[in-house]
Amino acid sequence: MIEIFVLCTIILFICLALLCVKMIVKKNGKFPHTCMGENCELQKRGIKCAQVQDYEAGKQMNLFDRISKYE
């Protein structure tokens, strides 16, 4: 049981270290922006974040639609 725990801990540490290699090695290294709002290709295609799309859809609904949505 202890051997499995130690092995899992070592594997987890190695995985975390490999994820951070770019941040450690590169000066001012950062994780890449994976948010859809900051992705240039998705912006060109008109694809937006789900929160932004929901907000814009809410702005386009009339008062009756908004009231009936919450009933």
Backbone as a chain_set.jsonl record, in Angstrom:
{"seq": "MIEIFVLCTIILFICLALLCVKMIVKKNGKFPHTCMGENCELQKRGIKCAQVQDYEAGKQMNLFDRISKYE", "coords": {"N": [[0.823, -1.193, 0.0], [1.898, 1.263, 0.812], [3.904, 1.476, -1.079], [2.477, 1.874, -3.439], [1.285, 4.337, -2.916], [3.569, 5.999, -2.724], [4.598, 5.668, -5.308], [2.487, 6.766, -6.859], [2.592, 9.395, -5.928], [5.124, 10.184, -6.818], [4.761, 9.979, -9.615], [2.765, 11.896, -9.966], [4.171, 14.214, -9.192], [6.132, 14.297, -11.209], [4.513, 14.703, -13.461], [3.403, 17.249, -12.896], [5.764, 18.741, -12.87], [6.564, 18.499, -15.541], [4.485, 19.872, -16.797], [5.083, 22.437, -16.048], [7.47, 23.086, -17.256], [7.856, 24.901, -19.406], [7.255, 27.312, -18.169], [9.251, 27.452, -16.249], [11.712, 27.291, -17.646], [11.621, 29.224, -19.737], [12.086, 32.729, -19.935], [9.974, 34.918, -18.241], [7.879, 33.155, -18.686], [4.641, 31.889, -19.451], [1.47, 30.257, -19.045], [-0.274, 29.109, -21.944], [-2.91, 31.041, -23.474], [-5.981, 29.742, -23.232], [-8.559, 30.406, -23.25], [-11.527, 31.027, -24.997], [-12.168, 33.6, -25.68], [-9.811, 34.946, -26.031], [-8.536, 33.811, -28.148], [-7.285, 34.177, -31.294], [-7.929, 32.958, -33.798], [-10.464, 31.842, -33.326], [-11.875, 34.163, -32.829], [-11.817, 35.356, -35.344], [-13.543, 33.684, -36.696], [-15.88, 34.236, -35.48], [-16.627, 32.965, -33.163], [-17.428, 32.828, -29.813], [-16.91, 33.085, -26.24], [-18.872, 31.066, -23.99], [-20.156, 32.43, -21.92], [-20.195, 35.059, -22.853], [-21.755, 34.764, -25.149], [-24.179, 34.004, -23.985], [-24.792, 36.317, -22.553], [-25.085, 38.175, -24.668], [-27.259, 37.027, -26.004], [-29.194, 37.343, -24.056], [-29.465, 40.094, -24.06], [-30.746, 40.473, -26.467], [-33.276, 39.418, -26.211], [-36.743, 40.128, -25.78], [-38.828, 41.777, -23.282], [-40.999, 40.114, -22.539], [-40.054, 37.555, -23.278], [-37.884, 37.289, -21.523], [-39.18, 37.265, -19.015], [-40.809, 34.999, -19.236], [-38.873, 33.078, -19.405], [-37.941, 32.591, -16.845], [-40.091, 31.517, -15.494]], "CA": [[0.0, 0.0, 0.0], [2.802, 2.417, 0.874], [4.626, 1.551, -2.353], [1.566, 2.457, -4.431], [1.163, 5.753, -2.573], [4.82, 6.661, -3.102], [4.665, 5.655, -6.771], [1.525, 7.755, -7.354], [3.11, 10.717, -5.587], [6.238, 10.459, -7.737], [4.192, 10.193, -10.948], [2.088, 13.185, -9.916], [5.202, 15.246, -9.171], [6.736, 14.348, -12.549], [3.54, 15.331, -14.36], [3.353, 18.681, -12.594], [7.026, 19.341, -13.304], [6.55, 18.583, -17.005], [3.553, 20.929, -17.173], [5.672, 23.741, -15.726], [8.783, 23.234, -17.892], [7.896, 26.135, -20.18], [7.279, 28.447, -17.252], [10.515, 27.458, -15.522], [12.844, 27.482, -18.555], [11.497, 30.445, -20.514], [12.0, 33.949, -19.145], [8.595, 35.423, -18.249], [7.022, 32.124, -19.263], [3.262, 31.862, -18.99], [0.654, 29.244, -19.687], [-0.952, 29.676, -23.118], [-4.301, 31.452, -23.272], [-6.883, 28.767, -23.83], [-9.906, 30.959, -23.229], [-11.985, 31.283, -26.362], [-12.233, 35.037, -25.91], [-8.489, 35.463, -26.357], [-8.002, 33.053, -29.26], [-7.464, 34.98, -32.509], [-8.598, 32.183, -34.839], [-11.883, 31.736, -33.001], [-12.452, 35.492, -32.996], [-12.005, 35.565, -36.779], [-14.699, 32.885, -37.112], [-17.06, 34.727, -34.781], [-16.936, 32.082, -32.047], [-17.15, 33.536, -28.564], [-17.053, 32.364, -24.979], [-20.263, 30.754, -23.684], [-20.706, 33.492, -21.078], [-20.443, 36.229, -23.705], [-22.89, 34.437, -26.01], [-25.383, 34.042, -23.158], [-25.055, 37.724, -22.269], [-25.591, 38.805, -25.883], [-28.593, 36.489, -26.256], [-30.082, 37.979, -23.085], [-29.716, 41.465, -24.485], [-31.593, 40.48, -27.65], [-34.629, 38.987, -25.877], [-37.636, 41.183, -25.313], [-39.215, 41.65, -21.884], [-41.863, 38.937, -22.374], [-39.207, 36.358, -23.332], [-37.094, 37.212, -20.284], [-40.059, 36.892, -17.912], [-41.244, 33.604, -19.421], [-37.709, 32.204, -19.24], [-37.758, 32.268, -15.425], [-41.318, 30.956, -14.909]], "C": [[0.868, 1.259, 0.0], [3.529, 2.586, -0.457], [3.758, 2.206, -3.427], [1.416, 3.956, -4.177], [2.399, 6.533, -3.001], [4.943, 6.736, -4.618], [3.714, 6.686, -7.372], [1.997, 9.171, -7.079], [4.244, 11.111, -6.52], [5.711, 10.759, -9.137], [3.493, 11.546, -11.009], [3.092, 14.333, -9.937], [5.85, 15.396, -10.543], [5.792, 15.031, -13.527], [3.462, 16.836, -14.129], [4.628, 19.391, -13.048], [7.058, 19.497, -14.821], [5.584, 19.659, -17.492], [4.176, 22.314, -16.993], [7.02, 23.979, -16.399], [8.874, 24.554, -18.639], [7.979, 27.35, -19.263], [8.628, 28.565, -16.551], [11.669, 27.852, -16.44], [12.789, 28.838, -19.249], [11.382, 31.658, -19.59], [10.61, 34.557, -19.333], [7.633, 34.428, -18.881], [5.643, 32.135, -18.632], [2.561, 30.68, -19.653], [-0.041, 29.873, -20.891], [-2.399, 30.043, -22.789], [-5.206, 30.46, -23.991], [-8.322, 29.243, -23.816], [-10.305, 31.325, -24.656], [-12.026, 32.767, -26.687], [-10.899, 35.625, -26.323], [-7.833, 34.746, -27.539], [-8.323, 33.782, -30.559], [-8.22, 34.235, -33.597], [-10.098, 32.064, -34.572], [-12.579, 33.082, -33.139], [-12.715, 35.783, -34.467], [-13.249, 34.841, -37.282], [-15.982, 33.304, -36.404], [-17.491, 33.855, -33.619], [-16.514, 32.788, -30.765], [-17.315, 32.605, -27.379], [-18.539, 32.154, -24.681], [-20.901, 31.847, -22.834], [-21.046, 34.722, -21.9], [-21.646, 35.972, -24.595], [-24.194, 34.478, -25.226], [-25.771, 35.48, -22.842], [-25.66, 38.42, -23.486], [-26.988, 38.304, -26.222], [-29.604, 37.105, -25.296], [-30.408, 39.404, -23.454], [-30.697, 41.526, -25.639], [-33.035, 40.057, -27.348], [-35.467, 40.182, -25.439], [-38.078, 40.875, -23.887], [-40.069, 40.402, -21.645], [-41.042, 37.651, -22.38], [-38.391, 36.189, -22.052], [-37.947, 36.757, -19.104], [-40.46, 35.418, -18.038], [-40.092, 32.623, -19.244], [-37.583, 31.736, -17.786], [-39.026, 31.727, -14.764], [-41.336, 29.46, -14.974]], "O": [[0.593, 2.207, -0.735], [3.744, 3.71, -0.912], [4.25, 2.999, -4.23], [1.42, 4.751, -5.117], [2.282, 7.613, -3.579], [5.35, 7.766, -5.154], [4.091, 7.405, -8.297], [1.819, 10.056, -7.916], [4.312, 12.258, -6.963], [6.174, 11.702, -9.778], [3.618, 12.264, -12.001], [2.878, 15.325, -10.634], [6.092, 16.518, -10.99], [6.225, 15.852, -14.336], [3.458, 17.609, -15.087], [4.573, 20.513, -13.551], [7.528, 20.514, -15.33], [5.846, 20.297, -18.512], [3.828, 23.252, -17.71], [7.657, 24.997, -16.129], [9.875, 25.26, -18.515], [8.697, 28.306, -19.557], [9.093, 29.674, -16.289], [12.516, 28.659, -16.057], [13.804, 29.528, -19.339], [10.668, 31.619, -18.588], [10.133, 34.69, -20.46], [6.673, 34.826, -19.541], [5.496, 32.362, -17.431], [3.003, 30.174, -20.685], [-0.365, 31.061, -20.858], [-3.027, 29.425, -21.929], [-5.187, 30.362, -25.218], [-9.21, 28.555, -24.318], [-9.505, 31.867, -25.418], [-11.927, 33.149, -27.853], [-10.861, 36.705, -26.911], [-6.692, 35.049, -27.889], [-9.491, 33.984, -30.89], [-9.074, 34.824, -34.259], [-10.906, 32.175, -35.494], [-13.747, 33.139, -33.523], [-13.731, 36.392, -34.804], [-13.93, 35.323, -38.186], [-17.054, 32.778, -36.701], [-18.614, 33.991, -33.134], [-15.391, 33.28, -30.65], [-17.801, 31.482, -27.51], [-19.371, 32.971, -25.075], [-22.078, 32.157, -23.017], [-22.073, 35.359, -21.669], [-22.475, 36.862, -24.782], [-25.21, 34.939, -25.744], [-26.953, 35.823, -22.863], [-26.63, 39.166, -23.358], [-27.822, 39.082, -26.684], [-30.746, 37.36, -25.678], [-31.513, 39.878, -23.189], [-31.412, 42.517, -25.788], [-33.928, 40.315, -28.155], [-34.968, 41.118, -24.814], [-37.736, 39.824, -23.345], [-39.877, 39.706, -20.647], [-41.299, 36.751, -21.581], [-38.227, 35.074, -21.558], [-37.497, 35.958, -18.283], [-40.449, 34.682, -17.051], [-40.324, 31.448, -18.96], [-37.162, 30.607, -17.533], [-39.019, 31.499, -13.554], [-42.297, 28.834, -14.525]]}, "num_chains": 1, "name": "protein.A"}
